[in-house]
Amino acid sequence: MSGHSKWATTKYRKGAQDKARAKLFAKLIRQVEVASREGGGDLESNASLKAAVAKARDSSVPSDTIERAIKRGTGELEGVRYEAVSYEGYGPNGVAIIVECLTDNRNRTGSEIRTIFSRNGGSMAEPGAVNWQFERKGVVTFQSSLKEEELLGIILDFSAEDLVFEGENWKVTCEPSDLNTLKIGIEEAKLKIISTEFAMVPSQVISIGKESEIRKILKIIDSLEDNDDVQNVYDNADFDESVLNSIDEL
């Protein structure tokens, strides 16, 4: 989005993520639970919950597991109470990083995230120091064999802002309030949706072309994502994909 390709990075991590399916499920369920607690259990009136449920379903989380998470969030079932907290910092080469967490112990999580930054050549920043370099957007990822001009003719009628091709999929962004409208429009056009979510999209990027520098940034991002409380990690690194695709492992 706006030239910031994440597909190669996602492809690089896919093997590790496939091996951590249980951990992925746990994170997605936690998102559903918190969204239902904050906005209620009705998907039609709670956009955050609707996006969280769609993301869980896209990852093949069982429907009954999702339903139980919603009930825990609304108080119909007992469960651990999680709160949303985000951290900001800088990685190697001054790459801006935002870490979104859901935790039942803010002090523990904050300490763990700070340690990950410091051990991987980064540093934590004060709230707001990094956030201004990103914008929250709605993001729909889908597959299509249509040409870009044809797709633009479809999505521009549904408040789309930006369209990019990343590897095997198309990604379109919009204002958060327009996400459901955009999703419905893409579905009506018979395009295969891969995921629907809210995300922090960088308004400016830092180009990284050296393998050694890419490795350092991937390492800190991987370390952050491996933490159980971390839900999303956003950065403004724009990797040289030819170099990135040549990296097999850290």
Buried (B, 14 or more C-beta within 10 A) or exposed (E): BBEBBBBBBBBBBEEEEEEBEEBBBEBBBBBBBBBBBEBBBEBEEBBBBBBBBBBBBBBEBEEEEBBBBBBBBBEEEEBEEBBBBBBBBBBBBEBBBBBBBBBEEEEEBBEBBBEBBEEBBBEBBEEEEBBEBBBEBBBBBBEBEEEEEEBBEBBEEBBBBBBBEBBEBBBBBBBBEBBBBBBEBBBEBEBEBBBBBBBBBBEEBBEBEEBEBBBBBBBBBBBBBEBBBBBBBBBBBBBBBEBBEEBEEE
